[in-house]
Amino acid sequence: MSRRIKVMIADDHPMVAEGIQSILESYDDIEVVGVLSNGREVIDQLETLAPDVILMDLNMPELGGLSATEIVLERRPGTRVVILTMHDNPEYIASALSHGAMGYLLKDVPTDEIKHAIDVVMGGERYLCTGTQGSIAPKQDETREALTDREQTILLQLAQGRSNKDVAQALDISVRTVETHRKNIKRKLGISSTAGLTRYALEHGVLQGTGRAMGR
């Protein structure tokens, strides 16, 4: 038998989290390694628990699901994050996907669909539950190019002429992570040079005061 899939559950509603845990523990090929109540706990326990898949709620205290997803993928890029939420708004779905989530599930899906979603994302494919597939399709191409909050922060740093090493030190991440973000920013904006990034930042007001730019 192959190694069991290590799943972490992050939800600030204990009854929901315990219900999902009970469902998943009925499968022989799944091991629930942690049940946590907010995104900060997810980050703190990430290296210790080393999950393959995280079922992540969107709205949690201290650190929400989207911010936690981005940090998780910076630190452990191979982790699959599946958003598990009550929100079926297309904007929520698009934002989750742009932050790197591999899946999006509504909390009222049948129990076997949660297991199916885990299997699909473990196979390297994206999974959207049946209630969300139609709502995201028309806007997917449009929203895919949006920069995440982290990418906007890094764009600001790069546009100010800072090196990858300087940015890494300022944000307490690795140089390799900065390089990955830089590549993604260039791809999303269709820009091939650092000068082009600076020009984009000037044209879009990114450099007109850090506070105001970050509030956009």
C-alpha positions as CSV (number, residue, x, y, z in Angstrom):
1,M,0.0,0.0,0.0
2,S,1.3,3.4,-0.9
3,R,2.0,6.2,1.7
4,R,-1.1,7.8,3.1
5,I,-2.0,11.3,2.2
6,K,-1.3,13.7,5.0
7,V,-4.2,16.2,5.4
8,M,-4.4,19.3,7.6
9,I,-7.7,21.0,8.4
10,A,-7.9,24.7,9.1
11,D,-11.3,26.0,10.2
12,D,-12.2,28.2,13.2
13,H,-15.6,26.4,13.7
14,P,-14.8,23.3,15.8
15,M,-17.9,21.3,14.8
16,V,-17.1,21.8,11.1
17,A,-13.5,20.8,11.5
18,E,-14.3,17.8,13.6
19,G,-16.9,16.7,11.2
20,I,-14.5,16.8,8.3
21,Q,-11.9,15.0,10.4
22,S,-14.3,12.2,11.2
23,I,-15.2,11.8,7.5
24,L,-11.6,11.7,6.3
25,E,-10.4,9.4,9.0
26,S,-12.8,6.8,7.6
27,Y,-10.5,6.4,4.5
28,D,-7.5,4.1,4.8
29,D,-5.3,6.2,2.5
30,I,-5.7,9.5,4.5
31,E,-4.1,10.6,7.7
32,V,-5.3,13.8,9.3
33,V,-2.2,15.3,10.8
34,G,-3.7,18.4,12.3
35,V,-6.9,20.3,13.0
36,L,-6.1,24.0,13.4
37,S,-8.3,27.1,14.0
38,N,-6.5,29.9,12.1
39,G,-4.0,30.7,9.4
40,R,-1.3,31.6,11.9
41,E,-1.4,28.1,13.4
42,V,-1.1,26.6,10.0
43,I,2.1,28.5,9.3
44,D,3.5,27.7,12.7
45,Q,2.8,24.0,12.3
46,L,3.6,23.7,8.6
47,E,7.1,22.3,8.8
48,T,6.4,20.0,11.8
49,L,3.2,18.5,10.3
50,A,4.3,18.6,6.6
51,P,0.8,18.1,5.1
52,D,0.3,17.1,1.5
53,V,-3.1,18.8,1.4
54,I,-4.5,21.6,3.5
55,L,-8.3,22.1,3.6
56,M,-8.4,25.8,4.3
57,D,-11.3,28.0,5.4
58,L,-11.3,31.6,4.0
59,N,-12.4,33.6,7.0
60,M,-10.4,32.9,10.1
61,P,-9.0,35.0,13.0
62,E,-5.4,36.2,13.1
63,L,-4.6,35.2,9.6
64,G,-7.1,34.4,6.9
65,G,-7.1,31.6,4.4
66,L,-5.8,33.5,1.3
67,S,-2.8,35.1,3.1
68,A,-2.1,31.7,4.7
69,T,-2.2,30.0,1.4
70,E,0.3,32.3,-0.1
71,I,2.7,31.9,2.8
72,V,2.3,28.1,2.7
73,L,3.2,28.0,-0.9
74,E,6.2,30.2,-0.4
75,R,7.5,27.8,2.3
76,R,6.4,24.5,0.9
77,P,5.6,24.9,-2.8
78,G,4.5,21.3,-3.2
79,T,1.6,21.6,-0.7
80,R,-1.9,21.4,-2.2
81,V,-4.3,23.9,-0.7
82,V,-8.0,23.3,-1.1
83,I,-10.3,26.2,0.0
84,L,-13.3,24.9,2.0
85,T,-15.8,27.6,2.5
86,M,-19.5,28.7,2.4
87,H,-18.7,31.5,-0.1
88,D,-19.6,30.7,-3.8
89,N,-19.1,34.2,-5.1
90,P,-17.0,34.1,-8.3
91,E,-14.7,36.9,-6.9
92,Y,-13.8,34.7,-3.9
93,I,-13.1,31.7,-6.2
94,A,-11.0,33.7,-8.6
95,S,-9.0,35.3,-5.7
96,A,-8.4,31.9,-4.2
97,L,-7.0,30.5,-7.4
98,S,-4.8,33.5,-8.0
99,H,-3.3,33.0,-4.6
100,G,-2.3,29.5,-5.6
101,A,-5.1,27.3,-4.3
102,M,-5.5,24.0,-6.2
103,G,-9.1,23.5,-5.3
104,Y,-12.3,25.2,-4.1
105,L,-15.1,23.4,-2.2
106,L,-18.3,24.6,-0.6
107,K,-18.9,23.2,2.8
108,D,-22.3,21.7,1.9
109,V,-20.8,19.3,-0.7
110,P,-21.4,15.6,-0.3
111,T,-18.8,14.0,2.0
112,D,-17.3,11.8,-0.8
113,E,-16.6,14.9,-2.9
114,I,-14.1,16.2,-0.3
115,K,-12.2,12.9,-0.7
116,H,-12.5,13.1,-4.5
117,A,-11.1,16.7,-4.5
118,I,-8.1,15.6,-2.4
119,D,-7.4,12.8,-4.9
120,V,-7.7,15.2,-7.9
121,V,-5.3,17.8,-6.5
122,M,-2.8,15.1,-5.4
123,G,-2.8,14.1,-9.0
124,G,-1.7,17.7,-9.9
125,E,-5.0,18.9,-11.3
126,R,-7.2,21.8,-10.1
127,Y,-10.6,20.9,-8.6
128,L,-13.7,23.1,-8.5
129,C,-16.8,21.7,-6.9
130,T,-19.9,21.4,-9.1
131,G,-21.5,24.5,-7.5
132,T,-18.7,26.8,-8.6
133,Q,-17.5,25.6,-12.0
134,G,-20.0,27.6,-14.0
135,S,-19.5,30.8,-12.1
136,I,-15.8,31.0,-12.5
137,A,-15.4,29.9,-16.1
138,P,-16.3,33.2,-17.9
139,K,-14.0,35.3,-15.8
140,Q,-11.1,32.9,-15.4
141,D,-8.9,34.4,-18.1
142,E,-9.6,37.9,-16.9
143,T,-8.9,37.3,-13.2
144,R,-5.9,35.0,-13.5
145,E,-3.6,37.9,-14.2
146,A,-4.3,39.8,-11.0
147,L,-1.3,40.3,-8.7
148,T,-1.7,38.9,-5.2
149,D,-1.0,41.2,-2.2
150,R,2.4,39.6,-1.8
151,E,3.3,40.1,-5.5
152,Q,2.2,43.8,-5.2
153,T,4.5,44.2,-2.2
154,I,7.4,42.6,-4.1
155,L,6.7,44.7,-7.2
156,L,6.9,47.8,-5.1
157,Q,10.3,46.7,-3.7
158,L,11.7,45.8,-7.1
159,A,10.4,49.1,-8.7
160,Q,12.4,51.0,-6.0
161,G,15.5,49.4,-7.4
162,R,16.1,46.8,-4.7
163,S,17.9,43.5,-5.6
164,N,16.4,40.1,-5.1
165,K,18.6,39.7,-2.0
166,D,17.5,43.0,-0.5
167,V,13.8,42.1,-1.1
168,A,14.4,38.6,0.5
169,Q,15.9,40.2,3.6
170,A,13.2,42.8,3.9
171,L,10.4,40.3,3.7
172,D,12.2,37.4,5.5
173,I,11.9,35.0,2.6
174,S,14.4,33.2,0.5
175,V,16.1,34.7,-2.6
176,R,14.7,31.8,-4.6
177,T,11.1,32.7,-3.5
178,V,11.7,36.3,-4.6
179,E,12.9,35.1,-8.0
180,T,9.7,32.9,-8.3
181,H,7.5,35.8,-7.5
182,R,9.4,38.1,-9.9
183,K,8.9,35.6,-12.7
184,N,5.2,35.3,-11.9
185,I,4.8,39.1,-11.8
186,K,6.5,39.5,-15.2
187,R,4.3,36.7,-16.6
188,K,1.1,38.1,-15.3
189,L,1.9,41.7,-16.5
190,G,3.4,40.6,-19.8
191,I,6.7,42.4,-18.9
192,S,10.1,41.0,-19.6
193,S,12.5,43.4,-18.0
194,T,13.1,45.1,-14.6
195,A,12.9,48.5,-16.4
196,G,9.5,47.5,-17.6
197,L,8.4,46.6,-14.1
198,T,9.6,50.1,-12.9
199,R,7.7,51.8,-15.7
200,Y,4.6,49.8,-14.9
201,A,4.9,50.8,-11.3
202,L,5.2,54.5,-12.2
203,E,2.3,54.4,-14.7
204,H,0.0,52.7,-12.2
205,G,0.9,54.8,-9.2
206,V,2.7,52.1,-7.2
207,L,5.6,54.4,-6.4
208,Q,3.4,57.3,-5.4
209,G,3.8,56.7,-1.6
210,T,4.1,53.2,-0.1
211,G,1.1,53.6,2.2
212,R,-1.3,54.7,-0.5
213,A,-0.1,52.1,-3.0
214,M,-0.5,49.2,-0.6
215,G,-4.0,50.3,0.2
216,R,-5.1,50.0,-3.4
